Amino acid sequence: MAANGASAATAAHGSGSPRVALVTGAGRGLGEAIATRLHQLGLRVALLDRDGDAAAEVARRLDPDMGTTLALPVDVDDAAAVEAAVGKVTGAWHAPDVLVNNAARTVPASVWDIGLDEWDAVMATNLRSVLVMTRLCASPMRERGWGRVINLASLAGQQGGTLAGAHYSAAKAGVLVLTKVFARELAPYGVTVNAVAPASVQTPAVEELGATTVSEAAKSIPVGRLGRPTEVAALVAYLASEDAGYVTGATFDINGGTHMR
């Protein structure tokens, strides 16, 4: 389901300049893969990550001159810092045409052991940041009459998985609801909002769960393996393209057959 490069990168500003994508959590894993794919398709990409060095390393790899990439050290939990970062992206290029809400935090723990502060912190990263980022970026999209918002959800948010923590699952379920709310609000203005719900994917966050846990997870997947970040990135790229204009409010499963419906 790869997007056509020309249709993904064509500007909506009448100036012929490339579209701008903003990807949160872009320093590694899925965020890195998504930022890479969108840049390959000709978009200028702003990479936000609380690990500024990691974001800068990815940005330089994509464009050594960093004329088409912009790395910003931002913790999405900090609403003021997020607003300032969006302002920097807008000042450097223009307001984002594509927003990918990817930043996430996982804290494996029994639902009985989760402290309230930890609950709030996971909710802030995984859910509140989606609200904050979307309100900041979608308003200019609405005014321009074109935009794409893609939210990274999770199979855990559909089935109530606890491997990454009950608070993570609850937050990702909330992302699915926010996706529908914003999709309805923005549909009349040419702005689509969709969610992508992966199951286990080969990312540093998953690998940190341990080889035994990862091996057992792979055995339960009908295709017999974990997903690849590039596969998720290809799906996101389609949703960011011109061709996806009739798709909104949807959740796209990418889970190797773990959850069929």
N, C-alpha and C positions, 0 to 999 in steps of 0.2 A: 504494500500500500504506500509506495514511495511517492512523494510529492514531486511535481515538475519544478525544476529549479527556477525557471522564468516566472511561473505563476506564483511561487512562494516569495520571490524577491521583489516583484514589481511594486513600485511605490504607490501609495494611495494619496500622495500629496500633490501630484501634478507637476513635480519638479524633476522627475526622472531619477531621484536619489533612491538608494536601496532602502527597503523597510528596516525597521529597528526591532530587534527582539531583546527582551529582558528575561534572563533565566536566574532564578534564585537557587542557592545550593549548588552552584555551577563549578565548584572547585574539584569535585571528584564524582565517581559513580554515575548515576543516571543524569545528573545535571551536566556533568562534563560531556557525556555522550550526546545529550540533546543540544548543548551549545555548539558542539563540533558539527553536528548534522545541519543545524540551521545556518551556520557560517559557511559550510560547504555549498549550501543552496544560494548563497549570495547575500544573505542578510547581514547587517551589522549587528553585533551581539554584545550586550552588556552582561557581564558575569558578576553576580552578587554572591558573596560567601563570607561567613564570619571568619574563615581562614583566608585572609587577603593574599597571603603568599601563594596559596594553592590556586586561587582564582587568577592571579597574575601569571603564574606559570602556564596555565591552560591558555590564557589570552595571548601570551607571547608565542606559544606553540602554534596557535591558529594564524597569527599574524605577527611576525617579528617586529614590524614597525608599529603595531597596535594602532593602525589608522582605522581599522574596521572592527576592532574589539576594544572593550573598556572594562577593566577589572576594578571592582569596588569592594573594600572590606566592610561588610555590613552584617550585623546580626538582625535577622528579620523579627526578633522579639522586640526590638527597639523601634517603635513607630516613628519617632522623630528622625532617627537615622535613616529609616527606609524612605521617608518623605524627602530628605535631603539627597539621597542617592538617586531617586527618580528625577529630582531637579537637575542633578549633574548630567544624567543621561540626556534629558531634554535640552539642556544647554549645549552639550557637545554635538548632538545630532538633532533630534526632535523627539517628542513624546513617543514612547514605545507603541508599535503597531501590534506586536505579539508579546504576550505575557505568559511565561511558564512558571507556575507556582510549584516548585519542586522541593524546596528546603524542608527537611524533616528531621525529627529527633526520635530515636527509639531507646527505650529503657526497659529491657526485659525484667519483669517482676510479676509476682502473683498479685492479683487484684486485691488481696487482703493486706499486702505489704506496701502498697503505693502511698507515699506521704502526700498530703494535700499540696504542699509546695511543689513537689515533683509533678503532680497531676496538672497544676496550673502552668508549669513551665512547658510541659509537653503539649498542652493545649495551645499555648501561645505560639509555639513554633509551627505546629502542624495545622492549626485551624485559624487562630486569630490573624496570623500573617496573611492568609488567603483573603480574608475580609479587607485588611488594610491595603495590601498590594492591589487588589482588584478595584477597589474604590478609587485609588490614586491613578491607576493606569487606564481604566475603562472610561472614565469621564471624557478625556480627550478623544478616545476612540469613538465614543458616541457622537461627539461634536463633528468629527471628520466623516462619520458614516461608514467606517470600516475598522475591524479589529478582530483579534483572535486571543482568547484566554483559554489556556489549557492547564488544568489542575491535576497534579499527580495524587491519586487516591491510592487504594490498596485493596487487595482481596480481603485483608483483615477487616476493613471497614464494611465489607459486605457480609462476612460470615462470623464476625466477632472473634477472630483469632486472638490468641494471647501470647504468641511467641515473642512479639515485639512489645508487649505490654498492653493491658486493657485500655489505658489512657490513649495509646497510639491508635488502637482500633476505633475507639469512640471518636477521636478527632478526625480520622479518615472518613468515618460515617458522616460526620458533620460536613466534610468537604463535598461529599456527594450532594447533600441538601443545598449547600451554598451554590454549587454549580447550577442547579436547577433554578434557584431564586434569581441569580444574576442572568441566566440564559433568558428567562421570561422578561426581565426588565430591559435587556439590551437587544433582543431579537428585532424589534422594529427599526433599529438604527444600523443594521448591517454588522453587528458585533456578535460573534458566536462564542459560547462558553461551553466547554466540554471537559470531561474527566477521563483519565486513563488509569485503570486499576490493575497494576501488575501483581503477580504472585511473586515467588522467590526469584530474584534476579542476581546474577553474579556481580555484586558490588562490594566495596570495602565494608559497608555496614553489615551485609549478610555474612561475609567471611569472618567478621569479628565474633559471630555467634559460635564459631568453632567448626572444625572439619566434620566431626561426628554429626552435629546438628544439621549441617548443610547436606551431608550424604543421606541422612534419613529423610530430609525434605525432598530431595531429588527422587527418591524411591516412590514417593506418594504422588508424583506428577505423571499423568498419562504419557506424555511424550518422553519421559525418562531422563529429563535434565532440567537444570535451572535455565531461566531466560537469559538472554544477552542484552546488555545495555543498548547496543546498536539496534536491536529489534524494537525496543520501546521508543528509541529516538526516531525511528522511521515512522512509527504511528503518530508521534507528536508532530513530526514534520508535515504529514498529511493534514492533520487538523489545523495547522498553521497556514495552509495554502489557500489559494483562491478557490481551488476545486472543492473545498469543504464548506462552502457558504450555505449549504442547505442542511448542515448538520449542527444541531445545537441542543444543549440540555441533555446530552447523551453520556453514558458511561461505557467506555470501551474496555472489555476484558482482554488481558494479555497474560495468560496464566498456564499455558501448556495443557489445557483441558482440565485443570483442577476444578474449575467451577463452570459448569455448562448450563446454559439456559436458553 
